[in-house]
């Protein structure tokens, strides 16, 4: 929130593109994830391998990040 300073009335997941904020789409997210994974020396992941909804739910319920990373 501090980095991108999204507008209060904007989408929940947004990124800064120049002076404006854009909604974060699955396509954009996966492109960035692929670039960052390769830069870190990892194989890229496929879209079906990303389970953000379930992961977020477990993290919010107090499951440790290391456990979710293993799952």
CHARMM-style PDB file with segment names, atoms N, HN, CA, C and O in Angstrom:
ATOM      1  N   UNK     1       0.829  -1.189   0.000  1.00  0.00      PROA
ATOM      2  CA  UNK     1       0.000   0.000   0.000  1.00  0.00      PROA
ATOM      3  C   UNK     1       0.877   1.259   0.000  1.00  0.00      PROA
ATOM      4  O   UNK     1       0.581   2.236  -0.688  1.00  0.00      PROA
ATOM      5  N   UNK     2       1.938   1.218   0.767  1.00  0.00      PROA
ATOM      6  HN  UNK     2       2.179   0.424   1.326  1.00  0.00      PROA
ATOM      7  CA  UNK     2       2.811   2.392   0.847  1.00  0.00      PROA
ATOM      8  C   UNK     2       3.588   2.605  -0.446  1.00  0.00      PROA
ATOM      9  O   UNK     2       3.863   3.742  -0.829  1.00  0.00      PROA
ATOM     10  N   UNK     3       3.936   1.524  -1.108  1.00  0.00      PROA
ATOM     11  HN  UNK     3       3.712   0.601  -0.797  1.00  0.00      PROA
ATOM     12  CA  UNK     3       4.730   1.619  -2.327  1.00  0.00      PROA
ATOM     13  C   UNK     3       3.918   2.142  -3.516  1.00  0.00      PROA
ATOM     14  O   UNK     3       4.336   3.084  -4.190  1.00  0.00      PROA
ATOM     15  N   UNK     4       2.771   1.536  -3.768  1.00  0.00      PROA
ATOM     16  HN  UNK     4       2.431   0.771  -3.221  1.00  0.00      PROA
ATOM     17  CA  UNK     4       1.970   1.906  -4.944  1.00  0.00      PROA
ATOM     18  C   UNK     4       0.944   3.000  -4.687  1.00  0.00      PROA
ATOM     19  O   UNK     4       0.483   3.659  -5.619  1.00  0.00      PROA
ATOM     20  N   UNK     5       0.587   3.191  -3.422  1.00  0.00      PROA
ATOM     21  HN  UNK     5       0.960   2.655  -2.665  1.00  0.00      PROA
ATOM     22  CA  UNK     5      -0.411   4.196  -3.040  1.00  0.00      PROA
ATOM     23  C   UNK     5      -1.662   4.127  -3.927  1.00  0.00      PROA
ATOM     24  O   UNK     5      -2.000   5.093  -4.611  1.00  0.00      PROA
ATOM     25  N   UNK     6      -2.348   2.966  -3.906  1.00  0.00      PROA
ATOM     26  HN  UNK     6      -2.073   2.181  -3.351  1.00  0.00      PROA
ATOM     27  CA  UNK     6      -3.536   2.827  -4.752  1.00  0.00      PROA
ATOM     28  C   UNK     6      -4.672   3.712  -4.260  1.00  0.00      PROA
ATOM     29  O   UNK     6      -4.758   4.005  -3.068  1.00  0.00      PROA
ATOM     30  N   UNK     7      -5.545   4.141  -5.171  1.00  0.00      PROA
ATOM     31  HN  UNK     7      -5.475   3.904  -6.140  1.00  0.00      PROA
ATOM     32  CA  UNK     7      -6.681   4.957  -4.763  1.00  0.00      PROA
ATOM     33  C   UNK     7      -7.653   4.130  -3.918  1.00  0.00      PROA
ATOM     34  O   UNK     7      -7.814   2.932  -4.150  1.00  0.00      PROA
ATOM     35  N   UNK     8      -8.281   4.752  -2.967  1.00  0.00      PROA
ATOM     36  HN  UNK     8      -8.150   5.725  -2.779  1.00  0.00      PROA
ATOM     37  CA  UNK     8      -9.215   4.047  -2.081  1.00  0.00      PROA
ATOM     38  C   UNK     8     -10.387   3.443  -2.834  1.00  0.00      PROA
ATOM     39  O   UNK     8     -10.937   2.430  -2.402  1.00  0.00      PROA
ATOM     40  N   UNK     9     -10.774   4.034  -3.933  1.00  0.00      PROA
ATOM     41  HN  UNK     9     -10.326   4.857  -4.284  1.00  0.00      PROA
ATOM     42  CA  UNK     9     -11.929   3.541  -4.690  1.00  0.00      PROA
ATOM     43  C   UNK     9     -11.511   2.629  -5.844  1.00  0.00      PROA
ATOM     44  O   UNK     9     -12.354   2.219  -6.643  1.00  0.00      PROA
ATOM     45  N   UNK    10     -10.231   2.312  -5.937  1.00  0.00      PROA
ATOM     46  HN  UNK    10      -9.547   2.645  -5.289  1.00  0.00      PROA
ATOM     47  CA  UNK    10      -9.736   1.474  -7.021  1.00  0.00      PROA
ATOM     48  C   UNK    10      -9.898  -0.002  -6.724  1.00  0.00      PROA
ATOM     49  O   UNK    10     -10.441  -0.376  -5.685  1.00  0.00      PROA
ATOM     50  N   UNK    11      -9.428  -0.845  -7.639  1.00  0.00      PROA
ATOM     51  HN  UNK    11      -8.988  -0.541  -8.483  1.00  0.00      PROA
ATOM     52  CA  UNK    11      -9.520  -2.295  -7.434  1.00  0.00      PROA
ATOM     53  C   UNK    11      -8.652  -2.741  -6.257  1.00  0.00      PROA
ATOM     54  O   UNK    11      -7.671  -2.084  -5.908  1.00  0.00      PROA
ATOM     55  N   UNK    12      -9.029  -3.863  -5.655  1.00  0.00      PROA
ATOM     56  HN  UNK    12      -9.826  -4.397  -5.938  1.00  0.00      PROA
ATOM     57  CA  UNK    12      -8.298  -4.374  -4.499  1.00  0.00      PROA
ATOM     58  C   UNK    12      -6.860  -4.715  -4.872  1.00  0.00      PROA
ATOM     59  O   UNK    12      -5.933  -4.396  -4.128  1.00  0.00      PROA
ATOM     60  N   UNK    13      -6.670  -5.364  -6.024  1.00  0.00      PROA
ATOM     61  HN  UNK    13      -7.423  -5.623  -6.629  1.00  0.00      PROA
ATOM     62  CA  UNK    13      -5.333  -5.695  -6.497  1.00  0.00      PROA
ATOM     63  C   UNK    13      -5.043  -4.852  -7.729  1.00  0.00      PROA
ATOM     64  O   UNK    13      -5.640  -5.056  -8.786  1.00  0.00      PROA
ATOM     65  N   UNK    14      -4.130  -3.910  -7.589  1.00  0.00      PROA
ATOM     66  HN  UNK    14      -3.645  -3.744  -6.731  1.00  0.00      PROA
ATOM     67  CA  UNK    14      -3.791  -3.003  -8.674  1.00  0.00      PROA
ATOM     68  C   UNK    14      -2.285  -2.791  -8.688  1.00  0.00      PROA
ATOM     69  O   UNK    14      -1.592  -3.037  -7.701  1.00  0.00      PROA
ATOM     70  N   UNK    15      -1.802  -2.333  -9.826  1.00  0.00      PROA
ATOM     71  HN  UNK    15      -2.365  -2.133 -10.628  1.00  0.00      PROA
ATOM     72  CA  UNK    15      -0.388  -2.001  -9.931  1.00  0.00      PROA
ATOM     73  C   UNK    15      -0.260  -0.673 -10.650  1.00  0.00      PROA
ATOM     74  O   UNK    15      -1.162  -0.246 -11.371  1.00  0.00      PROA
ATOM     75  N   UNK    16       0.876  -0.032 -10.440  1.00  0.00      PROA
ATOM     76  HN  UNK    16       1.608  -0.380  -9.855  1.00  0.00      PROA
ATOM     77  CA  UNK    16       1.116   1.268 -11.033  1.00  0.00      PROA
ATOM     78  C   UNK    16       1.727   1.093 -12.418  1.00  0.00      PROA
ATOM     79  O   UNK    16       2.724   0.390 -12.582  1.00  0.00      PROA
ATOM     80  N   UNK    17       1.135   1.727 -13.394  1.00  0.00      PROA
ATOM     81  HN  UNK    17       0.325   2.299 -13.261  1.00  0.00      PROA
ATOM     82  CA  UNK    17       1.625   1.719 -14.766  1.00  0.00      PROA
ATOM     83  C   UNK    17       1.754   3.174 -15.178  1.00  0.00      PROA
ATOM     84  O   UNK    17       0.791   3.799 -15.622  1.00  0.00      PROA
ATOM     85  N   UNK    18       2.971   3.706 -15.021  1.00  0.00      PROA
ATOM     86  HN  UNK    18       3.753   3.198 -14.660  1.00  0.00      PROA
ATOM     87  CA  UNK    18       3.148   5.135 -15.253  1.00  0.00      PROA
ATOM     88  C   UNK    18       2.455   5.897 -14.145  1.00  0.00      PROA
ATOM     89  O   UNK    18       2.607   5.558 -12.971  1.00  0.00      PROA
ATOM     90  N   UNK    19       1.699   6.917 -14.495  1.00  0.00      PROA
ATOM     91  HN  UNK    19       1.576   7.192 -15.448  1.00  0.00      PROA
ATOM     92  CA  UNK    19       1.035   7.715 -13.470  1.00  0.00      PROA
ATOM     93  C   UNK    19      -0.299   7.121 -12.986  1.00  0.00      PROA
ATOM     94  O   UNK    19      -0.881   7.616 -12.021  1.00  0.00      PROA
ATOM     95  N   UNK    20      -0.779   6.069 -13.648  1.00  0.00      PROA
ATOM     96  HN  UNK    20      -0.306   5.666 -14.432  1.00  0.00      PROA
ATOM     97  CA  UNK    20      -2.098   5.539 -13.276  1.00  0.00      PROA
ATOM     98  C   UNK    20      -2.013   4.134 -12.683  1.00  0.00      PROA
ATOM     99  O   UNK    20      -0.998   3.451 -12.818  1.00  0.00      PROA
ATOM    100  N   UNK    21      -3.081   3.718 -12.034  1.00  0.00      PROA
ATOM    101  HN  UNK    21      -3.906   4.272 -11.924  1.00  0.00      PROA
ATOM    102  CA  UNK    21      -3.192   2.374 -11.480  1.00  0.00      PROA
ATOM    103  C   UNK    21      -4.072   1.546 -12.409  1.00  0.00      PROA
ATOM    104  O   UNK    21      -5.066   2.034 -12.949  1.00  0.00      PROA
ATOM    105  N   UNK    22      -3.688   0.292 -12.583  1.00  0.00      PROA
ATOM    106  HN  UNK    22      -2.881  -0.104 -12.144  1.00  0.00      PROA
ATOM    107  CA  UNK    22      -4.460  -0.631 -13.413  1.00  0.00      PROA
ATOM    108  C   UNK    22      -4.812  -1.858 -12.577  1.00  0.00      PROA
ATOM    109  O   UNK    22      -4.052  -2.249 -11.691  1.00  0.00      PROA
ATOM    110  N   UNK    23      -5.959  -2.462 -12.860  1.00  0.00      PROA
ATOM    111  HN  UNK    23      -6.576  -2.145 -13.580  1.00  0.00      PROA
ATOM    112  CA  UNK    23      -6.304  -3.702 -12.153  1.00  0.00      PROA
ATOM    113  C   UNK    23      -5.293  -4.794 -12.504  1.00  0.00      PROA
ATOM    114  O   UNK    23      -4.887  -4.921 -13.659  1.00  0.00      PROA
ATOM    115  N   UNK    24      -4.899  -5.564 -11.526  1.00  0.00      PROA
ATOM    116  HN  UNK    24      -5.229  -5.461 -10.588  1.00  0.00      PROA
ATOM    117  CA  UNK    24      -3.965  -6.653 -11.757  1.00  0.00      PROA
ATOM    118  C   UNK    24      -4.737  -7.837 -12.326  1.00  0.00      PROA
ATOM    119  O   UNK    24      -5.600  -8.407 -11.659  1.00  0.00      PROA
ATOM    120  N   UNK    25      -4.421  -8.198 -13.559  1.00  0.00      PROA
ATOM    121  HN  UNK    25      -3.720  -7.735 -14.101  1.00  0.00      PROA
ATOM    122  CA  UNK    25      -5.084  -9.326 -14.209  1.00  0.00      PROA
ATOM    123  C   UNK    25      -4.242 -10.589 -14.013  1.00  0.00      PROA
ATOM    124  O   UNK    25      -3.065 -10.521 -13.659  1.00  0.00      PROA
ATOM    125  N   UNK    26      -4.859 -11.715 -14.246  1.00  0.00      PROA
ATOM    126  HN  UNK    26      -5.815 -11.770 -14.534  1.00  0.00      PROA
ATOM    127  CA  UNK    26      -4.150 -12.983 -14.134  1.00  0.00      PROA
ATOM    128  C   UNK    26      -2.975 -13.006 -15.111  1.00  0.00      PROA
ATOM    129  O   UNK    26      -1.879 -13.439 -14.757  1.00  0.00      PROA
ATOM    130  N   UNK    27      -3.204 -12.541 -16.336  1.00  0.00      PROA
ATOM    131  HN  UNK    27      -4.095 -12.189 -16.624  1.00  0.00      PROA
ATOM    132  CA  UNK    27      -2.162 -12.533 -17.355  1.00  0.00      PROA
ATOM    133  C   UNK    27      -0.967 -11.698 -16.926  1.00  0.00      PROA
ATOM    134  O   UNK    27       0.176 -12.142 -17.037  1.00  0.00      PROA
ATOM    135  N   UNK    28      -1.222 -10.497 -16.439  1.00  0.00      PROA
ATOM    136  HN  UNK    28      -2.150 -10.136 -16.348  1.00  0.00      PROA
ATOM    137  CA  UNK    28      -0.141  -9.619 -15.992  1.00  0.00      PROA
ATOM    138  C   UNK    28       0.598 -10.228 -14.803  1.00  0.00      PROA
ATOM    139  O   UNK    28       1.827 -10.190 -14.748  1.00  0.00      PROA
ATOM    140  N   UNK    29      -0.142 -10.783 -13.863  1.00  0.00      PROA
ATOM    141  HN  UNK    29      -1.140 -10.813 -13.908  1.00  0.00      PROA
ATOM    142  CA  UNK    29       0.460 -11.403 -12.686  1.00  0.00      PROA
ATOM    143  C   UNK    29       1.377 -12.559 -13.092  1.00  0.00      PROA
ATOM    144  O   UNK    29       2.504 -12.656 -12.605  1.00  0.00      PROA
ATOM    145  N   UNK    30       0.900 -13.432 -13.977  1.00  0.00      PROA
ATOM    146  HN  UNK    30      -0.015 -13.353 -14.373  1.00  0.00      PROA
ATOM    147  CA  UNK    30       1.696 -14.585 -14.387  1.00  0.00      PROA
ATOM    148  C   UNK    30       2.934 -14.185 -15.185  1.00  0.00      PROA
ATOM    149  O   UNK    30       3.980 -14.823 -15.068  1.00  0.00      PROA
ATOM    150  N   UNK    31       2.821 -13.129 -15.996  1.00  0.00      PROA
ATOM    151  HN  UNK    31       1.971 -12.610 -16.091  1.00  0.00      PROA
ATOM    152  CA  UNK    31       3.994 -12.636 -16.736  1.00  0.00      PROA
ATOM    153  C   UNK    31       5.075 -12.163 -15.762  1.00  0.00      PROA
ATOM    154  O   UNK    31       6.244 -12.520 -15.908  1.00  0.00      PROA
ATOM    155  N   UNK    32       4.689 -11.375 -14.789  1.00  0.00      PROA
ATOM    156  HN  UNK    32       3.740 -11.085 -14.671  1.00  0.00      PROA
ATOM    157  CA  UNK    32       5.639 -10.862 -13.810  1.00  0.00      PROA
ATOM    158  C   UNK    32       6.218 -11.996 -12.963  1.00  0.00      PROA
ATOM    159  O   UNK    32       7.414 -12.013 -12.671  1.00  0.00      PROA
ATOM    160  N   UNK    33       5.374 -12.925 -12.579  1.00  0.00      PROA
ATOM    161  HN  UNK    33       4.403 -12.911 -12.816  1.00  0.00      PROA
ATOM    162  CA  UNK    33       5.830 -14.058 -11.786  1.00  0.00      PROA
ATOM    163  C   UNK    33       6.868 -14.875 -12.555  1.00  0.00      PROA
ATOM    164  O   UNK    33       7.860 -15.324 -11.980  1.00  0.00      PROA
ATOM    165  N   UNK    34       6.641 -15.065 -13.844  1.00  0.00      PROA
ATOM    166  HN  UNK    34       5.835 -14.701 -14.311  1.00  0.00      PROA
ATOM    167  CA  UNK    34       7.580 -15.811 -14.688  1.00  0.00      PROA
ATOM    168  C   UNK    34       8.941 -15.109 -14.749  1.00  0.00      PROA
ATOM    169  O   UNK    34       9.983 -15.753 -14.626  1.00  0.00      PROA
ATOM    170  N   UNK    35       8.923 -13.798 -14.939  1.00  0.00      PROA
ATOM    171  HN  UNK    35       8.076 -13.276 -15.039  1.00  0.00      PROA
ATOM    172  CA  UNK    35      10.158 -13.018 -15.004  1.00  0.00      PROA
ATOM    173  C   UNK    35      10.910 -13.101 -13.677  1.00  0.00      PROA
ATOM    174  O   UNK    35      12.119 -13.334 -13.659  1.00  0.00      PROA
ATOM    175  N   UNK    36      10.205 -12.912 -12.586  1.00  0.00      PROA
ATOM    176  HN  UNK    36       9.224 -12.722 -12.600  1.00  0.00      PROA
ATOM    177  CA  UNK    36      10.848 -12.914 -11.263  1.00  0.00      PROA
ATOM    178  C   UNK    36      11.358 -14.303 -10.892  1.00  0.00      PROA
ATOM    179  O   UNK    36      12.422 -14.428 -10.286  1.00  0.00      PROA
ATOM    180  N   UNK    37      10.612 -15.347 -11.247  1.00  0.00      PROA
ATOM    181  HN  UNK    37       9.747 -15.247 -11.739  1.00  0.00      PROA
ATOM    182  CA  UNK    37      11.048 -16.712 -10.948  1.00  0.00      PROA
ATOM    183  C   UNK    37      12.332 -17.036 -11.705  1.00  0.00      PROA
ATOM    184  O   UNK    37      13.268 -17.600 -11.136  1.00  0.00      PROA
ATOM    185  N   UNK    38      12.375 -16.681 -12.978  1.00  0.00      PROA
ATOM    186  HN  UNK    38      11.615 -16.223 -13.440  1.00  0.00      PROA
ATOM    187  CA  UNK    38      13.588 -16.926 -13.766  1.00  0.00      PROA
ATOM    188  C   UNK    38      14.776 -16.144 -13.205  1.00  0.00      PROA
ATOM    189  O   UNK    38      15.886 -16.671 -13.132  1.00  0.00      PROA
ATOM    190  N   UNK    39      14.553 -14.910 -12.816  1.00  0.00      PROA
ATOM    191  HN  UNK    39      13.651 -14.481 -12.875  1.00  0.00      PROA
ATOM    192  CA  UNK    39      15.628 -14.082 -12.255  1.00  0.00      PROA
ATOM    193  C   UNK    39      16.168 -14.678 -10.957  1.00  0.00      PROA
ATOM    194  O   UNK    39      17.343 -14.509 -10.631  1.00  0.00      PROA
ATOM    195  N   UNK    40      15.307 -15.374 -10.222  1.00  0.00      PROA
ATOM    196  HN  UNK    40      14.353 -15.511 -10.487  1.00  0.00      PROA
ATOM    197  CA  UNK    40      15.711 -15.987  -8.960  1.00  0.00      PROA
ATOM    198  C   UNK    40      16.251 -17.403  -9.160  1.00  0.00      PROA
ATOM    199  O   UNK    40      16.653 -18.058  -8.199  1.00  0.00      PROA
ATOM    200  N   UNK    41      16.258 -17.877 -10.422  1.00  0.00      PROA
ATOM    201  HN  UNK    41      15.931 -17.345 -11.202  1.00  0.00      PROA
ATOM    202  CA  UNK    41      16.788 -19.199 -10.701  1.00  0.00      PROA
ATOM    203  C   UNK    41      15.797 -20.328 -10.565  1.00  0.00      PROA
ATOM    204  O   UNK    41      16.196 -21.489 -10.475  1.00  0.00      PROA
ATOM    205  N   UNK    42      14.507 -20.019 -10.549  1.00  0.00      PROA
ATOM    206  HN  UNK    42      14.182 -19.076 -10.622  1.00  0.00      PROA
ATOM    207  CA  UNK    42      13.465 -21.038 -10.437  1.00  0.00      PROA
ATOM    208  C   UNK    42      12.802 -21.271 -11.782  1.00  0.00      PROA
ATOM    209  O   UNK    42      12.822 -20.412 -12.664  1.00  0.00      PROA
ATOM    210  N   UNK    43      12.213 -22.453 -11.920  1.00  0.00      PROA
ATOM    211  HN  UNK    43      12.197 -23.150 -11.204  1.00  0.00      PROA
ATOM    212  CA  UNK    43      11.384 -22.704 -13.086  1.00  0.00      PROA
ATOM    213  C   UNK    43      10.113 -21.883 -12.935  1.00  0.00      PROA
ATOM    214  O   UNK    43       9.642 -21.654 -11.820  1.00  0.00      PROA
ATOM    215  N   UNK    44       9.568 -21.447 -14.040  1.00  0.00      PROA
ATOM    216  HN  UNK    44       9.950 -21.633 -14.945  1.00  0.00      PROA
ATOM    217  CA  UNK    44       8.334 -20.673 -13.944  1.00  0.00      PROA
ATOM    218  C   UNK    44       7.178 -21.592 -13.574  1.00  0.00      PROA
ATOM    219  O   UNK    44       7.213 -22.792 -13.846  1.00  0.00      PROA
ATOM    220  N   UNK    45       6.178 -21.031 -12.967  1.00  0.00      PROA
ATOM    221  HN  UNK    45       6.149 -20.056 -12.746  1.00  0.00      PROA
ATOM    222  CA  UNK    45       5.005 -21.798 -12.557  1.00  0.00      PROA
ATOM    223  C   UNK    45       3.865 -21.535 -13.533  1.00  0.00      PROA
ATOM    224  O   UNK    45       3.824 -20.503 -14.202  1.00  0.00      PROA
ATOM    225  N   UNK    46       2.963 -22.468 -13.598  1.00  0.00      PROA
ATOM    226  HN  UNK    46       2.996 -23.307 -13.055  1.00  0.00      PROA
ATOM    227  CA  UNK    46       1.795 -22.324 -14.456  1.00  0.00      PROA
ATOM    228  C   UNK    46       0.657 -21.698 -13.659  1.00  0.00      PROA
ATOM    229  O   UNK    46       0.648 -21.738 -12.429  1.00  0.00      PROA
ATOM    230  N   UNK    47      -0.288 -21.129 -14.366  1.00  0.00      PROA
ATOM    231  HN  UNK    47      -0.281 -21.096 -15.366  1.00  0.00      PROA
ATOM    232  CA  UNK    47      -1.412 -20.458 -13.716  1.00  0.00      PROA
ATOM    233  C   UNK    47      -2.196 -21.360 -12.786  1.00  0.00      PROA
ATOM    234  O   UNK    47      -2.624 -20.928 -11.716  1.00  0.00      PROA
ATOM    235  N   UNK    48      -2.392 -22.632 -13.190  1.00  0.00      PROA
ATOM    236  HN  UNK    48      -2.044 -22.983 -14.059  1.00  0.00      PROA
ATOM    237  CA  UNK    48      -3.170 -23.530 -12.350  1.00  0.00      PROA
ATOM    238  C   UNK    48      -2.423 -23.897 -11.067  1.00  0.00      PROA
ATOM    239  O   UNK    48      -3.024 -24.423 -10.131  1.00  0.00      PROA
ATOM    240  N   UNK    49      -1.121 -23.624 -11.018  1.00  0.00      PROA
ATOM    241  HN  UNK    49      -0.632 -23.197 -11.779  1.00  0.00      PROA
ATOM    242  CA  UNK    49      -0.345 -23.917  -9.826  1.00  0.00      PROA
ATOM    243  C   UNK    49      -0.436 -22.836  -8.767  1.00  0.00      PROA
ATOM    244  O   UNK    49       0.068 -23.001  -7.656  1.00  0.00      PROA
ATOM    245  N   UNK    50      -1.069 -21.746  -9.104  1.00  0.00      PROA
ATOM    246  HN  UNK    50      -1.478 -21.611 -10.006  1.00  0.00      PROA
ATOM    247  CA  UNK    50      -1.194 -20.641  -8.162  1.00  0.00      PROA
ATOM    248  C   UNK    50      -2.557 -20.742  -7.479  1.00  0.00      PROA
ATOM    249  O   UNK    50      -3.599 -20.627  -8.124  1.00  0.00      PROA
ATOM    250  N   UNK    51      -2.532 -20.953  -6.206  1.00  0.00      PROA
ATOM    251  HN  UNK    51      -1.685 -21.047  -5.682  1.00  0.00      PROA
ATOM    252  CA  UNK    51      -3.775 -21.102  -5.453  1.00  0.00      PROA
ATOM    253  C   UNK    51      -3.885 -19.973  -4.434  1.00  0.00      PROA
ATOM    254  O   UNK    51      -3.903 -20.199  -3.224  1.00  0.00      PROA
ATOM    255  N   UNK    52      -3.957 -18.761  -4.953  1.00  0.00      PROA
ATOM    256  HN  UNK    52      -3.942 -18.577  -5.936  1.00  0.00      PROA
ATOM    257  CA  UNK    52      -3.909 -17.592  -4.074  1.00  0.00      PROA
ATOM    258  C   UNK    52      -5.079 -17.539  -3.098  1.00  0.00      PROA
ATOM    259  O   UNK    52      -4.910 -17.150  -1.942  1.00  0.00      PROA
ATOM    260  N   UNK    53      -6.246 -17.924  -3.552  1.00  0.00      PROA
ATOM    261  HN  UNK    53      -6.384 -18.241  -4.491  1.00  0.00      PROA
ATOM    262  CA  UNK    53      -7.418 -17.856  -2.668  1.00  0.00      PROA
ATOM    263  C   UNK    53      -7.260 -18.730  -1.450  1.00  0.00      PROA
ATOM    264  O   UNK    53      -7.454 -18.278  -0.322  1.00  0.00      PROA
ATOM    265  N   UNK    54      -6.906 -19.993  -1.674  1.00  0.00      PROA
ATOM    266  HN  UNK    54      -6.748 -20.360  -2.591  1.00  0.00      PROA
ATOM    267  CA  UNK    54      -6.739 -20.927  -0.563  1.00  0.00      PROA
ATOM    268  C   UNK    54      -5.542 -20.536   0.295  1.00  0.00      PROA
ATOM    269  O   UNK    54      -5.600 -20.600   1.523  1.00  0.00      PROA
ATOM    270  N   UNK    55      -4.472 -20.138  -0.351  1.00  0.00      PROA
ATOM    271  HN  UNK    55      -4.424 -20.086  -1.348  1.00  0.00      PROA
ATOM    272  CA  UNK    55      -3.273 -19.742   0.394  1.00  0.00      PROA
ATOM    273  C   UNK    55      -3.575 -18.572   1.318  1.00  0.00      PROA
ATOM    274  O   UNK    55      -3.217 -18.587   2.495  1.00  0.00      PROA
ATOM    275  N   UNK    56      -4.232 -17.565   0.776  1.00  0.00      PROA
ATOM    276  HN  UNK    56      -4.523 -17.552  -0.181  1.00  0.00      PROA
ATOM    277  CA  UNK    56      -4.575 -16.400   1.591  1.00  0.00      PROA
ATOM    278  C   UNK    56      -5.472 -16.799   2.757  1.00  0.00      PROA
ATOM    279  O   UNK    56      -5.280 -16.342   3.884  1.00  0.00      PROA
ATOM    280  N   UNK    57      -6.436 -17.639   2.483  1.00  0.00      PROA
ATOM    281  HN  UNK    57      -6.592 -18.010   1.568  1.00  0.00      PROA
ATOM    282  CA  UNK    57      -7.343 -18.081   3.545  1.00  0.00      PROA
ATOM    283  C   UNK    57      -6.581 -18.763   4.682  1.00  0.00      PROA
ATOM    284  O   UNK    57      -6.804 -18.454   5.853  1.00  0.00      PROA
ATOM    285  N   UNK    58      -5.694 -19.676   4.343  1.00  0.00      PROA
ATOM    286  HN  UNK    58      -5.513 -19.927   3.392  1.00  0.00      PROA
ATOM    287  CA  UNK    58      -4.918 -20.370   5.376  1.00  0.00      PROA
ATOM    288  C   UNK    58      -4.009 -19.415   6.135  1.00  0.00      PROA
ATOM    289  O   UNK    58      -3.900 -19.501   7.359  1.00  0.00      PROA
ATOM    290  N   UNK    59      -3.353 -18.502   5.413  1.00  0.00      PROA
ATOM    291  HN  UNK    59      -3.441 -18.432   4.420  1.00  0.00      PROA
ATOM    292  CA  UNK    59      -2.474 -17.540   6.085  1.00  0.00      PROA
ATOM    293  C   UNK    59      -3.260 -16.661   7.040  1.00  0.00      PROA
ATOM    294  O   UNK    59      -2.801 -16.372   8.145  1.00  0.00      PROA
ATOM    295  N   UNK    60      -4.441 -16.236   6.619  1.00  0.00      PROA
ATOM    296  HN  UNK    60      -4.814 -16.472   5.721  1.00  0.00      PROA
ATOM    297  CA  UNK    60      -5.274 -15.402   7.492  1.00  0.00      PROA
ATOM    298  C   UNK    60      -5.748 -16.175   8.723  1.00  0.00      PROA
ATOM    299  O   UNK    60      -6.047 -15.576   9.756  1.00  0.00      PROA
ATOM    300  N   UNK    61      -5.816 -17.480   8.614  1.00  0.00      PROA
ATOM    301  HN  UNK    61      -5.574 -17.966   7.775  1.00  0.00      PROA
ATOM    302  CA  UNK    61      -6.234 -18.308   9.755  1.00  0.00      PROA
ATOM    303  C   UNK    61      -5.059 -18.711  10.648  1.00  0.00      PROA
ATOM    304  O   UNK    61      -5.226 -19.461  11.609  1.00  0.00      PROA
ATOM    305  N   UNK    62      -3.863 -18.201  10.318  1.00  0.00      PROA
ATOM    306  HN  UNK    62      -3.727 -17.591   9.537  1.00  0.00      PROA
ATOM    307  CA  UNK    62      -2.724 -18.411  11.200  1.00  0.00      PROA
ATOM    308  C   UNK    62      -1.805 -19.564  10.838  1.00  0.00      PROA
ATOM    309  O   UNK    62      -0.878 -19.869  11.588  1.00  0.00      PROA
ATOM    310  N   UNK    63      -2.043 -20.216   9.694  1.00  0.00      PROA
ATOM    311  HN  UNK    63      -2.796 -19.968   9.085  1.00  0.00      PROA
ATOM    312  CA  UNK    63      -1.135 -21.288   9.273  1.00  0.00      PROA
ATOM    313  C   UNK    63       0.203 -20.635   8.906  1.00  0.00      PROA
ATOM    314  O   UNK    63       0.207 -19.654   8.162  1.00  0.00      PROA
ATOM    315  N   UNK    64       1.327 -21.141   9.397  1.00  0.00      PROA
ATOM    316  HN  UNK    64       1.323 -21.938  10.001  1.00  0.00      PROA
ATOM    317  CA  UNK    64       2.619 -20.535   9.111  1.00  0.00      PROA
ATOM    318  C   UNK    64       2.944 -20.540   7.609  1.00  0.00      PROA
ATOM    319  O   UNK    64       2.559 -21.454   6.881  1.00  0.00      PROA
ATOM    320  N   UNK    65       3.648 -19.519   7.171  1.00  0.00      PROA
ATOM    321  HN  UNK    65       3.961 -18.775   7.762  1.00  0.00      PROA
ATOM    322  CA  UNK    65       3.997 -19.374   5.764  1.00  0.00      PROA
ATOM    323  C   UNK    65       4.801 -20.576   5.266  1.00  0.00      PROA
ATOM    324  O   UNK    65       4.591 -21.035   4.143  1.00  0.00      PROA
ATOM    325  N   UNK    66       5.711 -21.087   6.083  1.00  0.00      PROA
ATOM    326  HN  UNK    66       5.881 -20.714   6.996  1.00  0.00      PROA
ATOM    327  CA  UNK    66       6.519 -22.243   5.682  1.00  0.00      PROA
ATOM    328  C   UNK    66       5.651 -23.464   5.394  1.00  0.00      PROA
ATOM    329  O   UNK    66       5.947 -24.239   4.485  1.00  0.00      PROA
ATOM    330  N   UNK    67       4.595 -23.634   6.158  1.00  0.00      PROA
ATOM    331  HN  UNK    67       4.354 -23.005   6.897  1.00  0.00      PROA
ATOM    332  CA  UNK    67       3.681 -24.748   5.923  1.00  0.00      PROA
ATOM    333  C   UNK    67       2.979 -24.565   4.584  1.00  0.00      PROA
ATOM    334  O   UNK    67       2.864 -25.512   3.806  1.00  0.00      PROA
ATOM    335  N   UNK    68       2.514 -23.357   4.314  1.00  0.00      PROA
ATOM    336  HN  UNK    68       2.608 -22.588   4.946  1.00  0.00      PROA
ATOM    337  CA  UNK    68       1.816 -23.100   3.042  1.00  0.00      PROA
ATOM    338  C   UNK    68       2.780 -23.231   1.878  1.00  0.00      PROA
ATOM    339  O   UNK    68       2.393 -23.702   0.808  1.00  0.00      PROA
ATOM    340  N   UNK    69       4.022 -22.826   2.062  1.00  0.00      PROA
ATOM    341  HN  UNK    69       4.337 -22.443   2.931  1.00  0.00      PROA
ATOM    342  CA  UNK    69       5.016 -22.944   1.002  1.00  0.00      PROA
ATOM    343  C   UNK    69       5.225 -24.418   0.653  1.00  0.00      PROA
ATOM    344  O   UNK    69       5.381 -24.769  -0.516  1.00  0.00      PROA
ATOM    345  N   UNK    70       5.228 -25.268   1.664  1.00  0.00      PROA
ATOM    346  HN  UNK    70       5.101 -24.983   2.614  1.00  0.00      PROA
ATOM    347  CA  UNK    70       5.386 -26.696   1.440  1.00  0.00      PROA
ATOM    348  C   UNK    70       4.173 -27.288   0.727  1.00  0.00      PROA
ATOM    349  O   UNK    70       4.310 -28.148  -0.142  1.00  0.00      PROA
ATOM    350  N   UNK    71       2.992 -26.820   1.104  1.00  0.00      PROA
ATOM    351  HN  UNK    71       2.881 -26.120   1.810  1.00  0.00      PROA
ATOM    352  CA  UNK    71       1.760 -27.310   0.456  1.00  0.00      PROA
ATOM    353  C   UNK    71       1.782 -26.965  -0.998  1.00  0.00      PROA
ATOM    354  OT1 UNK    71       0.841 -27.286  -1.724  1.00  0.00      PROA
TER     355      UNK     71
END
